[in-house]
Every structure is written in C-alpha cells, then in structure tokens.
Amino acid sequence: MIPRLALTSGEPAGVGPELCLALAQRELPCELVCLADATLLAARAQQLHLPLTFSSYAAGEPRRSAPHAPGTLRVAHLPLAAASIPGRLDPRNAPYVLALLERAVDGARGGEFDAIVTAPVHKGVINDAGIAFTGHTEYLARRCGGARPVMLLVADELRVALATTHLPLKDVSAALTIESLCETATILARELTRSFGIAAPRLAVCGLNPHAGEGGHLGREELDVIAPAIARLRSAGIDARGPLPADTAFVPQVLRGFDAVLAMYHDQGLPVIKHAGFERTVNVTLGLPLVRTSPDHGTALDLAGTGRADPSSLAAAVQLASRLARQRH
C-alpha cells in the first residue's frame, strides 16, 4: 500500500510553507498532496532558491502506483485571503488556515486521503481574528463529531500521552477525574494496538504532584483520582501501573518496562520528549476516525523566509503517518 497523505501548509507567515517545500525534495513512502495557496508556495520556493516542479491536484484523481518523486510537489490550491509576508501575522488569513484543515478532514473522512499531516498554526492570530481556537487537537475532534482526542508525542520508541492538553496549570487538577483518566488510557491502549501493532500495551501513569503526592502529604490527587483510575483500568484488562513520580518515570531503566507514559499535563511530558529528540518528535492525535500527525514545534516566525528551519520533524511526521496508515489498512 502506498498511502496518500494530505499535508496542510499551516500558518502562511510561519515556517510551514517552506518546510513543505524542503520536505518535497526528499524521498517519501507515500503520495503527498500539499494543501496550500499555490502562488504562495511558488513565491517562497523562488525566494529560497528551492528547485521544484509543481503540479495541481484535484479531488477524484486516481491513486498513483509509485511514491512521491523528490523535487516535485502536487498542490491542492486554496487561496489566501491576503498576501502573506514571512514573519508577519495577518488575522485576515485565519479562515484560510482553517479551510486547509477542513479540506484535509473532509478528504480523510471520505477516503480520499489515508492520513493528515499538519504544519504548525498560530493559535494567537486565529483567536485575534475572532475565532475561538485552542489547538489542532481540539479542533479536529470537533470536526470529527466530538470524538475524544488524546495527544500522543512520539520520538522513536518513546511515547508520551497527555491526560490534559492546553490548559492553564491552575486548572489541571480539577480537569482530572477517574472517568477522564480511564477514557484517555483506554483510547491510548486501544490505539497502541490498532495503530502501532503492540498486542498488550504497558502504560506508565504519572502522578500529578511531586513524589506522586508523598502519600497524601503533597496533594491527594494520586489517592483520590489517579490510583482509583489505575485500579479500574487494571480490572478492565489494561496493564496500567502507577501513579509513578514524574521525576523517575522517565528514567531509562524504568521506561524499558513500558510502551507509553501517560503524563498528567502538557509541560509534565513535553519537555522530556523534546529533550530526547526535538528534531524527530511527532505529535499524533489518537481517538479520531482518521490518522493525524504533525511536527512537534511551532510556527517559528523568526525563522520564516530564511531557509534555516529544519524539516526533520515534519519528515518524521510524514514517515509515521505513512506507517500508521498502512498499519490501519
């Protein structure tokens, strides 16, 4: 199977468009269709002296029997609302950014695409345009009928899932419930089997507080919420263990006993995995009726238009999306 991937080019003022161009220079194990303003891509390629042969893509095209050819890029054209300058955000283009995502989701749910890879978007400018937006993960879940999403970060064999995503730290404790943890861990275990081919996933569940609460002396979330959730998961046949102190859960000899770590909040898990392999870390959204990956970095406005942005994380996202699509197929 040669999967067909939709690659959204993300925030036009950020590094997304040029990362798509750099990616197109590489050999890839898939058909690649870039969703973007074709004029923007051509102008950015000329600015950065990237030789590429562009071709237009239209819905309904037959699948190809060969993977992506380096030095070429098929583009499904969606027009910008306003001309984009690298590094300068423009709220007028926020609907364009969301239109890319809508096109990708519609194509994936209709069987046109086997997976979606998303270049970075800028949450702030989308909200400045008057559109409530907390992130790709939550947006895609709503577009897929309210499915519960789980954010999983992957760097080689290290996998870290998040019990909560884009929340202020002060709101994390209230967001953690026995039911929410059980649902998140169940989705994680199911997707590790379905998408990653791990027959009996082993989950390390972090505590919330220092030293996993120190027996209740440093907080009761472990006693009142996390441990009961783990007990319920184990009674349902899921190999979940913990609560583990987060400062030891990521020690290599501990990690060897698990297939994934469930962290309680965004900055409990992400710093570790980004330190382990920032240039190859991939964000995977679990729990959706489609495969979606992305690089685990932002729009890097300061690098936009310079040609210095590293496409390695985007390339890893494409590689993993291709693998997951084939596994599901």
C-alpha positions, 0 to 999 in steps of 0.5 A, spaced: 500 500 500 502 506 498 498 511 502 496 518 500 497 523 505 494 530 505 499 535 508 496 542 510 501 548 509 499 551 516 500 558 518 502 562 511 507 567 515 510 561 519 515 556 517 510 551 514 510 553 507 517 552 506 518 546 510 513 543 505 517 545 500 524 542 503 520 536 505 518 535 497 525 534 495 526 528 499 524 521 498 517 519 501 513 512 502 507 515 500 503 520 495 503 527 498 498 532 496 500 539 499 494 543 501 496 550 500 495 557 496 499 555 490 502 562 488 504 562 495 508 556 495 511 558 488 513 565 491 517 562 497 520 556 493 523 562 488 525 566 494 529 560 497 532 558 491 528 551 492 528 547 485 521 544 484 516 542 479 509 543 481 503 540 479 495 541 481 491 536 484 484 535 484 479 531 488 477 524 484 484 523 481 486 516 481 491 513 486 498 513 483 502 506 483 509 509 485 511 514 491 512 521 491 518 523 486 523 528 490 523 535 487 516 535 485 510 537 489 502 536 487 498 542 490 491 542 492 490 550 491 486 554 496 487 561 496 489 566 501 485 571 503 491 576 503 498 576 501 502 573 506 509 576 508 514 571 512 514 573 519 508 577 519 501 575 522 495 577 518 488 575 522 485 576 515 488 569 513 485 565 519 479 562 515 484 560 510 488 556 515 482 553 517 479 551 510 486 547 509 484 543 515 477 542 513 479 540 506 484 535 509 478 532 514 473 532 509 478 528 504 480 523 510 473 522 512 471 520 505 477 516 503 480 520 499 486 521 503 489 515 508 492 520 513 493 528 515 499 531 516 499 538 519 504 544 519 504 548 525 498 554 526 498 560 530 493 559 535 494 567 537 492 570 530 486 565 529 483 567 536 485 575 534 481 574 528 475 572 532 475 565 532 475 561 538 481 556 537 485 552 542 489 547 538 489 542 532 487 537 537 481 540 539 479 542 533 479 536 529 475 532 534 470 537 533 470 536 526 470 529 527 463 529 531 466 530 538 470 524 538 475 524 544 482 526 542 488 524 546 495 527 544 500 522 543 508 525 542 512 520 539 520 520 538 522 513 536 520 508 541 518 513 546 511 515 547 508 520 551 500 521 552 497 527 555 491 526 560 490 534 559 492 538 553 492 546 553 490 548 559 492 553 564 496 549 570 491 552 575 486 548 572 489 541 571 487 538 577 480 539 577 480 537 569 482 530 572 477 525 574 477 517 574 472 517 568 477 522 564 483 518 566 480 511 564 477 514 557 484 517 555 488 510 557 483 506 554 483 510 547 491 510 548 491 502 549 486 501 544 490 505 539 497 502 541 494 496 538 490 498 532 495 503 530 502 501 532 501 493 532 503 492 540 498 486 542 498 488 550 500 495 551 504 497 558 502 504 560 506 508 565 501 513 569 504 519 572 502 522 578 500 529 578 504 532 584 511 531 586 513 524 589 506 522 586 503 526 592 508 523 598 502 519 600 497 524 601 502 529 604 503 533 597 496 533 594 491 527 594 490 527 587 494 520 586 489 517 592 483 520 590 483 520 582 489 517 579 490 510 583 482 509 583 483 510 575 489 505 575 485 500 579 479 500 574 483 500 568 487 494 571 480 490 572 478 492 565 484 488 562 489 494 561 496 493 564 496 500 567 501 501 573 502 507 577 501 513 579 509 513 578 513 520 580 514 524 574 521 525 576 523 517 575 518 515 570 522 517 565 528 514 567 531 509 562 531 503 566 524 504 568 521 506 561 524 499 558 518 496 562 513 500 558 510 502 551 507 509 553 507 514 559 501 517 560 503 524 563 498 528 567 499 535 563 502 538 557 509 541 560 509 534 565 511 530 558 513 535 553 519 537 555 522 530 556 520 528 549 523 534 546 529 533 550 530 526 547 529 528 540 526 535 538 528 534 531 524 527 530 518 528 535 511 527 532 505 529 535 499 524 533 492 525 535 489 518 537 481 517 538 479 520 531 476 516 525 482 518 521 490 518 522 493 525 524 500 527 525 504 533 525 511 536 527 512 537 534 514 545 534 511 551 532 510 556 527 517 559 528 516 566 525 523 568 526 525 563 522 520 564 516 523 566 509 530 564 511 531 557 509 534 555 516 528 551 519 529 544 519 524 539 516 526 533 520 520 533 524 515 534 519 519 528 515 518 524 521 511 526 521 510 524 514 514 517 515 509 515 521 503 517 518 505 513 512 506 507 517 500 508 521 496 508 515 498 502 512 498 499 519 490 501 519 489 498 512 
